[in-house]
């Protein structure tokens, strides 16, 4: 049941993030979000879907991140789990990895 809940949460995150890709609110002038803006976009999406507790507790798999278009992780096995603090840190330090921050 726990695995099913994470699968549902991850799918909801993926669907919601795809919507964020279409309209990256908070993008800075010139079309690229800064690290803090990029982090805010990702957090707002997860919270609006109501899956923040699941993502905060269980993280997100590299496979799901790849499906969302995250760049620079092609060599990471799909089953690798990124914790929420890791993902937030990457949003701040490397916003270019995330297409919704372009």
N, C-alpha and C positions, 0 to 999 in steps of 0.2 A: 504494500500500500504506500509506503514511504517513497519508493522508487517511482510509482505511478504519479504521486503528487508532484515530485520534482520534474517528471516528464511533462506534466500538464503546465506547471509553472514556467518551465523553459520554453515550451511551445508558445505560451501566452506572451512571454518576454520577446520571443522572436517575432511574432506577429505584430506586436505593438512597436517594436523597434523598426520594423520595416515601414510602418506608418511615419515614424520619425524621420526616416531617410528621405521621404518625399518632401518634408517641410522642416528643415533643420532650424527650428526657432532658436534664437540666441546666437546665431552665427555673427561673427565680428565683421567689421567693414573689410571688404576684399574677399569675402566668402569663406574665410577660415576661422573657426572658433579657437579661442585660446584654451589652454588646459583646463582652467577653472570653468569656463563656459561649456566646454565639452563634457566635463564631469556633470554639470548641472543638467544638461540635456539627457544624458543617460539615466541619472537618478530620477528625473521627472517622469520619464517613460516607465520605469519599473514601478514607481509609486502609483502612477495613474492606473496601472493594470492590477494593482493590489497583490502583486507577487513579490514585493520587496522582502517580506519575512522569509520566504522560501529561498530566494537568491542569496540573501544575507546569511542564511544558515548553511546552505548547501553549495553555493557558488554556481558557476556556469561552465559547461564543458567546452573544450576547444572546438569540437565539432559544431556546436551551436553557434559559437562565435564566428567560425568560418562561414557558416551558412548565412550569417548576417553581413558578411563582407569584410570582417576585420582582416586587416592586412598584416603581413609580417609573421604569421604563425603557421604557414603552410607545412612546416616540418614538425610541428607539435602534434603528437598523437591525438586523435579525436576524443579519446576518453579522458584526457588530462583535464582536471578541474582547476579553474581559476577562482580563487576566493574573491569575495566582494572587495576587500581592501586592495588586492592585487589589481583588479580591474579599475578601481577608482584611481589608484596610483598611475596606472598606464594612461588613463584619460588625461591626467594632469601633465605627465612627463612627455607623452608621445601622442598628442591628439591626431596626428597624421595617420595613425593606425586605424582610426574609426571613420568610416565614410559619412556618418551622420554629423561629423564635425567639420566636414569640408566647407 
